[in-house]
Amino acid sequence: MPESPSVSLSLDQYNLLKEAVAAPAPQFAAVTTVSVEGTVKADAVELKLAAEVLAYGEKPIEVPLYNETLIVTGFTVTAPADQPSDRVHCIRCADGHLAAVLNGAGRYSIEVLATLPLTLKPHHSFSLCVPKAVSTALRLSIPGEGYDVKVGNRGVPATVIEDGLSVIEVTLPPTCQLQVQWSKASKTDAGADDSAAAAAASARPERVIASQHVVYNVGETHVMVQSSIRYLMENASRKEMRLAVPPRLRIVSVHADALQEWNLVDGGAAPASVNGTGVTQSGKLVDAPVGEAGANGAGTRAAQQTPSQVLLLTFDYNLTERTLVTVHGEVELPRAGDDAKAEDAAGSPPLAVPLLHTLGANRERGVVAVEASANVEVQEASVGGLQPIDAKDLPTEMQGLVTSPLLMYKYLDPRATALTLAVTKHNDTEVLVTAIDEGHFETTVAQEGKILTRCLLKVRNTQRQFLRATLPDGATIWSTLVGGAAIKPGVDANGQYMIALRQSGANAPDEEFVVELLFLTEYAHATTLAGQPLGMRGRGRLELTFPRFDIPINHLFVTARLPKHFKYGEFKGALTEVKSFSHAPAVRPLQQQERYKQRMDHGMRNHGMQIHNVHHSLHQQARKGANLNMRSRPNSTWAGRQLRDDESIDREVAADFDVEFTFEEPDSGRPESALRAAPIGAKKAGVTPVRVALPMVGQPFYFEKLLVVTEPLNVAVNYSESKKGWFARRSVW
């Protein structure tokens, strides 16, 4: 095999090479203020751009300032006074930007003289990229008077000075793009126009075209309405728009660019229009006739209607192009008995669907979609002036607004449309808003008669506030955790314990968390003269009772660890004993979950994995003086062997690798149970709860059950104590 090419470098050369290929250290600078002064010429704007830049590094730094479409005629960079005079600063074009190259820390003043071409159609405008600064000031001079100026999305008033210039001065919030456009304001006095302008206006008639997309969402008590109206102005400008509001439609909100305000006014006594559109001589709003035949052949609108209410929209400046207006409203569903003559067979009055109509529009069309968000049945009662369409024919803008439309139509004239719906309400059925996907009950029984049980539940919850648990008689709760946080449960009037749950919400219904409940009970087979339980002695019958929850458990695992030196019979009860679980329980305490993830990240599932030490004091104490035997099940990757004194393993992790554990303890006089009762007095009001660990000591027995609803869970087993023979006992002479 040929040798791979190599090169030998000294340590200094290697460090130089490493420096050369390393990414340059970031250099920081901040733009504090930006000032833009411009004067509009015939087809360009002359700009004087000033910026204050604060540089933090001593090394040269490049600060992007403006777009490179500027025609630069001169620039000046004023460096800090305390900076050496031999340092050079300049302006250069790089990566689509006009950038300043600054050499050294300090505050710089940068002034650029440039010219920027104007966009002349459909209106005069220019766009300039500026650095995002704390303060951005604009001063623009435009020859002439009577301009509507828009900076960004808002209108700006123009001040006329003596030499016939319109000056705009405005301070803007931090922005990266400066867009300015202006056009001649529409004149209300027709006599002020000269003959040439009047002739041009008559040759190009004004047209306002409205396209409306309406979505009706039928609920149990109300119908939510969302209307998106797109206006197209052809040779027209409007500072106010009026929409006829049908009866019973309540307007909730209105959104549009440059919308100054919106008001609901009486259609019979509305103020005169700024543009004179849709207003009679008496000031009443009507649907203004248009003397121009539209492309749809509708011709002149002859019918004039006076609406009961009018939605008046006022903008910051005259609209001269496309504009989107979104109106949200609601309609209350008619109740039974409101219109007895029109009630259908089911007893529900019909619903007349409201539709907005733009007053003064030359052409108006739209699309209507109806969907239901509750247990209501929606049917078409009557329809007029609407053409049914398929879901695939919905506009792209509406497809993102509806999920399962029931009825869809299109229309060409909203005044000639009529749609009535028959809405039938149905009773709701209760469904689960909380689910327990998996549960693992672990019980450790001490020979002295104390029983410590830990319940682990993997829960998904969207709306429920509490999880109720019925514990065995005489149970004392030691710790309760929800999502790893210790809490204090409450008790209701029926004696059920209430555990406050987390709510994942409708946006994340599959978010899971673990509920951990640990409680203590006592087993009293016999008592002393003082009434103290003797625990397990000789022969007897052990009964284990597990808690009941008011939420079904899909898959329940139960592990019972009973004292050694006893013989046990067959278990009887509501749970079925299994030799091993069908699969390892996925629900684990929070600490074991973190250790499990860390081990999986280090590749512990690979063959020949290393057994790491587990820092668990209870496991270490249980192993002292004992032999922990590992017996692999069939097809396991481990051979049966004993752990050395310097090895330990987590039972929860090993369960995923098909390993069984058995303890062989010599008779060393050590207590047979590692259970230590915590002081009950620590559970007082006002004391912060803590997490209590469960001892993993004893002879394990496994149980499994599917679909646990509310049935009681208990098992019972007969036992007999295994006593040592005469010759097995130790004696002291």
RARA-V564540 format. One record per backbone hydrogen bond with DSSP energy under -0.5 kcal/mol. CO is the residue of the C=O (numbers start at 0). NH is the residue of the N-H. Records with the same first field share a line. If there is no record, write none. Layout:
BEGIN
CO->NH + NH
END
This chain:
BEGIN
9->13
10->14
11->15
12->16
13->17
14->18
15->19
16->20
17->21
27->55 + 56
29->31 + 53
30->133
31->133 + 134
32->51
33->136
34->49
35->138
36->47
37->140
38->45
42->117
43->40
44->46 + 115
45->38
46->113
47->36 + 49
48->111
49->34
50->52 + 109
51->31 + 32
52->54 + 107
53->29
54->105
58->103
60->62 + 101
61->63
62->99
65->97
66->69
69->71
70->114
73->112
75->77 + 110
76->78
77->108
79->82
83->86
89->100
91->98
93->96
95->67
96->93 + 98
97->64 + 65
98->91
99->62 + 101
100->89
101->60 + 103
105->54 + 107
107->52 + 109
108->77
109->50
110->75
111->48 + 113
112->72 + 73
113->46
114->70
115->44
117->119
118->124
123->181
124->118
125->179
127->177
128->66
130->132
134->33
135->171
136->35
137->169
138->37
139->167
140->39
141->165
145->184
146->148
147->182
148->155
149->151 + 180
150->152 + 153
153->150
155->148
158->166
160->163
163->143
164->160 + 166
165->141
166->158
167->139
169->137
171->135
175->129
176->178
177->127
178->151
179->125
180->149
181->123
182->147
187->189
188->191
189->192
193->197
194->198
195->199
196->200
197->201
198->202
199->203
202->204
206->233
207->361 + 362
208->231
209->364
210->229
211->366
212->227
213->368
214->216 + 225
215->217 + 370
216->218 + 223
217->372 + 373
220->332
221->218 + 223
222->330
223->216
224->328
225->214 + 227
226->228 + 326
227->212 + 229
228->230 + 324
229->210
230->322
231->208 + 233
232->234
233->206
237->318
238->314
240->312
241->358
242->310
243->245 + 356
244->308
245->248
247->249
248->250
249->329
252->327
254->325
255->258
257->259 + 315
260->313
262->264 + 311
264->309
265->268
266->284
275->278
277->285
279->282
283->279
285->287
293->296
299->301
304->286 + 306
307->266
308->244
309->264 + 311
310->242 + 312
311->262
312->240
313->259 + 260
318->237
322->230
323->256
324->228 + 326
325->254
326->226
327->251 + 252
328->224
329->249
330->222
334->337
336->339
338->341 + 342
339->342
343->346
347->343
349->351
350->352 + 420
356->243 + 358
357->360
362->209
364->211
365->410
366->213
367->408
368->215
369->405 + 406
370->217
373->375
374->425
375->377
376->378 + 423
378->380 + 421
381->419
383->417
385->387
386->409
389->392
390->393
394->397 + 398
395->399
397->400 + 401
406->369
407->388
408->367
409->386
410->365
411->363
412->415
413->416
417->383
418->352
419->380 + 381
420->350 + 422
421->378 + 423
422->424
423->376
432->461 + 462
434->436 + 459
435->553
437->457
438->556
439->441 + 455
440->558
441->453
442->444 + 560
443->451
445->448
446->535
448->522
449->445
450->452 + 520
451->443
452->518
453->441 + 455
454->516
455->439
456->458 + 514
457->436 + 437
458->512
459->434
460->503
464->500
465->467
466->498
467->549
468->470 + 496
469->547
471->474
475->519
478->517
479->486
480->515
481->484
484->481
486->488
489->497
491->494
495->491
496->468 + 498
497->489 + 499
498->466
501->503
504->507
505->508
507->510
512->458
513->482 + 483 + 515
514->456
515->480
516->454
517->477 + 478
518->452
519->475
520->450
521->523
522->524
525->533 + 534
527->530
531->527
534->536
537->720
539->718
540->542
541->716
543->714
545->712
547->469
551->435 + 553
552->707
553->706
554->438
555->704
556->440
557->702
558->442 + 560
559->561 + 700
560->444
561->698
564->721
566->719
571->715
574->576
575->703
577->701
588->592
589->593
590->594
591->595
592->596
593->597
594->598
595->599
596->600
597->601
598->603
599->602
602->605
605->608
609->611
612->614
613->615
615->619
616->620
617->621
618->622
619->623
622->625
624->665
625->627
626->628 + 663
627->642
628->630 + 661
629->631 + 640
630->659
632->635
640->629
643->646
649->653
650->654
652->655
653->656 + 658
654->657
657->632
659->630
661->628
662->664
663->626
665->667
678->681
679->682
681->683
683->686
694->696
697->699
698->561
700->559
701->577
702->557
703->575
704->555
706->708
707->552
711->713
712->545
713->573 + 574
714->543
715->571
716->541
717->568
718->539
719->566
720->722
724->728
725->728
END
